[in-house]
């Protein structure tokens, strides 16, 4: 049984430990699925079961991302060490995922993202280095010690999170992956709003972060309670509403990206334009008298990408900062959805309103008879 305590050690959601030391288990690294600036994701077998293991670099574990353009950038400013230390458990990629997945567990909504089983540690011994080398094959050689992961010393572990393995979709052509994910636009939008309602903002929403409509990366997520929320008073009360608006803006960019993709000439039939929109009738909305929140001056849309030309002309449906996190542990919201017996997850496309109305009409006719 794991002996390490749940992380992070601050108020709010936490993620349980999966294993104190991964070397104590039968571990086999199968392949490296994807890598980035923050982490590497591997397909692994732990005690005979297949998982996705997300291993975080040490410098991302100790460097928080507190950037909120265009009004504030905590990373580039000279701030006291106490403020920097206070941001660490809220805004580093490893702790961000621990808090976000911990929230989904405590409210019983693990279906909103990939399922996380807990965190673990890897110590870069010579034996572990050889196991990780198997994931790269003979073409790429890694340093067989802690220097390959830029660890300060051999005593510093690699922090990792164990998740469901949903498949190696990043090996596919980009256009093929986009075509598959487009079927789940409505489900992605619905789950995104549910995340906001649960006190979570993704902040880094991109189409490559989804596998069969399931969100797999929450490394930049902010989860209530947070040092930037209205309770702490360090930032404006509308901060999380603005971050939620940024998520919705990035989702709109995903839909637009689908429509402007240059599809291969050999692809038949040609994909249709996606007509999904978050507004039922934009022209009718434009003709109406603007509501109070749509009158200028608009509030800015906060982000960490350096964009300063976006304004919050529409408020998001849910303000994540209003989530009552103190009651979250005692309030379940239904059972967690699973789609297969092997632990894999696939989001199901939402049924159209016409299908729902047609079935409701059939039920009414049956009752009359």
CORGI-V806622 format. One record per backbone hydrogen bond with DSSP energy under -0.5 kcal/mol. CO is the residue of the C=O (numbers start at 1). NH is the residue of the N-H. If there is no record, write none. Layout:
BEGIN
co->CO nh->NH
co->CO nh->NH
END
This chain:
BEGIN
co->7 nh->15
co->8 nh->10
co->15 nh->7
co->16 nh->119
co->19 nh->121
co->21 nh->24
co->22 nh->25
co->25 nh->27
co->26 nh->47
co->28 nh->30
co->28 nh->45
co->31 nh->33
co->31 nh->43
co->34 nh->41
co->38 nh->57
co->39 nh->36
co->40 nh->55
co->41 nh->33
co->41 nh->34
co->42 nh->44
co->42 nh->53
co->43 nh->30
co->43 nh->31
co->44 nh->51
co->45 nh->28
co->45 nh->47
co->46 nh->49
co->49 nh->46
co->51 nh->44
co->51 nh->53
co->52 nh->54
co->52 nh->163
co->53 nh->42
co->53 nh->55
co->54 nh->56
co->54 nh->161
co->55 nh->40
co->57 nh->61
co->58 nh->62
co->59 nh->63
co->60 nh->93
co->62 nh->64
co->64 nh->66
co->66 nh->74
co->68 nh->71
co->68 nh->72
co->69 nh->303
co->72 nh->68
co->77 nh->79
co->80 nh->84
co->81 nh->85
co->82 nh->86
co->83 nh->87
co->84 nh->88
co->85 nh->89
co->87 nh->90
co->87 nh->91
co->88 nh->92
co->91 nh->65
co->92 nh->96
co->93 nh->97
co->94 nh->98
co->95 nh->99
co->96 nh->100
co->97 nh->101
co->98 nh->102
co->99 nh->103
co->100 nh->104
co->101 nh->105
co->102 nh->106
co->103 nh->107
co->104 nh->109
co->105 nh->108
co->107 nh->333
co->109 nh->112
co->110 nh->113
co->115 nh->164
co->118 nh->162
co->119 nh->18
co->119 nh->19
co->120 nh->160
co->121 nh->22
co->122 nh->124
co->122 nh->158
co->123 nh->125
co->125 nh->129
co->126 nh->130
co->127 nh->131
co->128 nh->132
co->129 nh->133
co->130 nh->134
co->131 nh->134
co->132 nh->135
co->133 nh->136
co->133 nh->137
co->135 nh->32
co->137 nh->140
co->143 nh->145
co->145 nh->148
co->146 nh->149
co->146 nh->151
co->147 nh->150
co->149 nh->58
co->153 nh->156
co->155 nh->157
co->157 nh->159
co->158 nh->122
co->159 nh->56
co->160 nh->120
co->161 nh->54
co->161 nh->163
co->162 nh->117
co->162 nh->118
co->163 nh->52
co->164 nh->166
co->167 nh->169
co->168 nh->171
co->169 nh->172
co->173 nh->177
co->174 nh->178
co->175 nh->179
co->176 nh->180
co->177 nh->181
co->178 nh->182
co->180 nh->183
co->181 nh->184
co->182 nh->185
co->184 nh->188
co->185 nh->189
co->186 nh->190
co->187 nh->191
co->188 nh->192
co->189 nh->193
co->190 nh->194
co->191 nh->195
co->192 nh->196
co->193 nh->197
co->194 nh->198
co->195 nh->200
co->196 nh->199
co->199 nh->224
co->201 nh->222
co->202 nh->204
co->204 nh->206
co->206 nh->209
co->207 nh->210
co->209 nh->216
co->209 nh->217
co->211 nh->214
co->212 nh->347
co->214 nh->211
co->215 nh->114
co->218 nh->221
co->222 nh->201
co->226 nh->229
co->229 nh->232
co->229 nh->233
co->236 nh->239
co->238 nh->242
co->239 nh->243
co->240 nh->244
co->241 nh->245
co->242 nh->246
co->243 nh->247
co->244 nh->248
co->245 nh->249
co->246 nh->250
co->247 nh->251
co->248 nh->252
co->249 nh->253
co->250 nh->254
co->251 nh->255
co->252 nh->256
co->253 nh->257
co->254 nh->258
co->255 nh->259
co->256 nh->260
co->258 nh->261
co->261 nh->263
co->264 nh->267
co->266 nh->268
co->273 nh->275
co->281 nh->285
co->282 nh->286
co->283 nh->287
co->284 nh->288
co->285 nh->288
co->291 nh->294
co->292 nh->295
co->299 nh->312
co->300 nh->302
co->303 nh->69
co->310 nh->301
co->311 nh->313
co->312 nh->299
co->318 nh->320
co->319 nh->322
co->320 nh->323
co->323 nh->325
co->324 nh->327
co->325 nh->328
co->327 nh->331
co->328 nh->331
co->330 nh->332
co->340 nh->343
co->344 nh->339
co->344 nh->340
co->352 nh->356
co->353 nh->357
co->354 nh->358
co->355 nh->359
co->356 nh->360
co->357 nh->361
co->358 nh->362
co->359 nh->363
co->360 nh->364
co->361 nh->365
co->362 nh->366
co->363 nh->367
co->364 nh->368
co->365 nh->369
END
